[in-house]
Amino acid sequence: MSSAIYKSIVLLYGNDDGSTSLRHVEYEINPDTGLTYVPLTPLVLARSVAIASELEGTNINLRCLNLVISGREFKAVIPYNPANLTTLKACIREILNSPGVIAGRYLGESENNGDTANNNL
């Protein structure tokens, strides 16, 4: 049995409180195509940064899309905060309209932290 291979990227992530932080994200690579299962769209890649050192911290409870791709579930981090609603929605649309994406559900930071408020966009 082979081990999965991952692509690592660092995103400039807009926190819900208006601040920004660097977040390390890993996406599994599809061995058949050599591409990540989760689409790395232009708006996501526009927030990627190159750094030479390791990042500390957690990526739990980030704003994301829970996706179904090729019959499997994946998470796609959404780096834009709700204050930038136009770009946040465009980023979500880019990912959901990508080839292979069957379905997706948006989860905001507050919902990922146990808040029961509706995070529908």
N, C-alpha and C positions, 0 to 999 in steps of 0.2 A: 504494500500500500504506500502510495507516495504522499508526501506532505504538501500542503498548499503553499503557494508562493504569493507574496504580497508586495504591492507597490506602496511606498511610504511617501506622503506629502505633508507639508506644513502649511496650514491655512491661517491667514489673518482673519480671526473670528470676531464678529461684532456681537458683544454680549448684550443681553436685553437691557442692562442698566446704562447702556450707551458707551461703555468702555470697550476696548479691543484687547485681544490676547492672541498669542500664537498657540495653535493646537495641532498636535501631531495626529495624523489620521492614517490608518492602513486599510487598503482595499485589496481583496483577494483577486488574483489574476486568473482569468479563464484559460486553462491550458490549451484549449482548442484554437483560440484566437490570439493569445498573447496580450490581450487587453484586459482591463479591470472589468469585473461584472458590473459594478456600479459605474454609470456614465460619468466621466470627468468632463463636464461640459465647459464651454468657454467662460461662463460666469463663475463657475467654481475655480477653474484654473486662473482666472484673473485675480483671485485672492490667495494664490499660492506664493510662497516665499522660499528662497533658498537660504538655509542657515547651515553653519558648519558644526554646531554642537547639538547635543541631545537636549530634549525638552523634558522638564519635570512637570508633574501635575496629572490631572485626570481628564479624560474625555467623556466621562459619564454625564448624562443629563444635558447633552448638547441638543440644540435645535436640529431636527433631522426629518428625513422621509424614511419611513419603513417601506421597503420596496419588495415586490415579488418579481424576480428575474429568473427565467429558465426554471421555474418551479421551486426556487429557493428564496429564502428571505435574507435581505441585506439592509444595512442602514447607510443612508447618504447624508453626510453632514451638510447643513445649509449655513454658510458663513455670514449671511447678511442678517442684520437685526430688523425687527419690525418697524423701527423708525424709518428705515429705508424700504418701505412696503412695496413700492413699484419694482425695485430690483429683486427683493426677496421673492415676490410672486413670479417674476420672470425666470429666476433661477429654478424655482420649483417646476414651472412649465417646461423648461429645457430638459430637466431630468425626466419628468413623467412622459415627455414626448420622444424620448430616446428609444432607438431600436432595442427590442428585447424586454423592455419594462412592461410588465403585465398589469400591475396595480401599485398604488402607493398611498400612504397615509401620513400627513404632516403631523409632527409632534413639536410643539414649542417648548422652550426651556421650562416654563412653569408646569406644563403637563408632565414633562419628564421628571420633574421634582415632586410629583404627587399631587399637584394642584388639580382640582377637578374642573376648573374653568374651561370653557370651550375655546379651543385654539384654532378653529376653522378660519381659513383665509378666504 
